[in-house]
């Protein structure tokens, strides 16, 4: 199944998304937005604990998360881990051009896959 899979209806996709949001609300006490989820994924991928992080590091963590998410569909691959333990990805295949709504759906779909694989 992919974010372009015609087998999954919009209602099914939304139901899966809201289930994840409910799980996150239970886990953290509030419903996160996409940026908060990207930061969470980035921190998890870095594997060095919850911080504290500078504003620039938070941006880097969100970039790591985006690359990790799009690695699930073959657009990026982990290239190396640097001497400070930060992952670096390389672009394998460009992410298809999409509207903002489509980009959000791609991110949500990848997040669903990421957290599903995490369980």
C-alpha positions in Angstrom: 0.0 0.0 0.0 1.3 3.5 -0.7 0.0 7.1 -0.3 -1.2 6.7 -3.9 -2.8 3.4 -3.3 -6.4 3.4 -4.7 -7.2 0.4 -2.5 -7.4 2.7 0.6 -10.3 5.1 0.7 -9.9 8.6 2.0 -12.1 7.6 5.0 -9.8 4.6 5.8 -6.8 6.8 5.6 -8.3 9.4 7.8 -9.4 6.8 10.4 -5.8 5.4 10.5 -4.5 9.0 11.0 -6.9 9.9 13.8 -6.1 6.6 15.5 -2.4 7.6 15.5 -3.3 11.1 16.7 -5.3 9.6 19.6 -2.4 7.3 20.5 0.0 10.3 20.5 -2.4 12.4 22.6 -2.5 9.5 25.2 1.2 9.2 25.2 2.2 12.9 25.4 -0.9 14.5 26.9 -1.8 16.6 23.8 -2.3 16.1 20.1 0.8 16.9 18.1 0.9 18.7 14.8 3.0 17.6 11.8 6.0 19.6 12.9 5.9 18.1 16.4 5.7 14.6 14.9 8.7 15.4 12.6 10.7 16.6 15.6 9.7 13.5 17.6 10.8 11.2 14.7 14.1 13.2 14.3 14.9 12.9 18.0 14.1 9.1 17.8 16.3 8.6 14.7 19.2 10.6 16.3 18.9 8.3 19.4 20.6 10.7 21.8 17.6 11.5 24.1 15.2 14.5 24.2 17.7 17.3 24.1 17.9 20.2 24.8 18.3 21.3 21.2 19.0 24.6 19.6 16.6 26.0 17.0 19.1 25.0 14.3 19.3 21.5 15.7 15.6 21.2 15.8 15.5 22.2 12.1 18.1 19.5 11.4 16.1 17.0 13.4 13.0 17.7 11.3 15.1 17.3 8.1 16.4 14.0 9.4 12.8 12.9 10.0 11.7 14.0 6.5 14.5 12.0 4.9 13.8 9.0 7.1 10.1 9.1 6.2 10.8 9.4 2.5 13.4 6.6 2.8 10.4 4.3 3.4 9.4 4.9 -0.2 12.9 4.8 -1.7 13.5 8.5 -2.2 16.3 8.8 0.3 18.8 6.4 1.8 21.0 6.6 4.9 24.4 7.6 3.7 26.4 7.7 6.9 26.3 8.6 10.6 28.8 11.4 11.4 31.3 11.5 14.3 28.6 13.2 16.5 26.1 10.5 15.8 23.9 12.5 13.4 22.5 10.6 10.4 23.0 12.0 6.9 20.8 10.9 4.0 21.3 11.1 0.2 18.6 11.7 -2.3 18.1 8.5 -4.4 15.1 9.6 -6.4 13.3 12.9 -6.3 10.1 13.2 -4.4 7.3 13.7 -6.9 6.0 17.3 -7.3 2.8 17.7 -5.3 0.5 20.3 -4.0 0.6 21.3 -0.3 -2.4 19.1 0.4 -0.7 16.1 -1.4 2.6 16.8 0.4 0.8 16.7 3.7 -0.9 13.4 2.8 2.5 11.9 1.8 4.0 12.9 5.1 1.0 11.6 7.0 1.1 8.3 5.1 4.8 7.9 5.8 4.3 8.7 9.5 1.6 6.1 9.7 4.0 3.6 8.2 6.9 4.7 10.5 4.9 4.5 13.7 3.3 1.2 12.6 6.8 -0.3 12.0 7.8 1.1 15.4 5.2 -1.0 17.3 
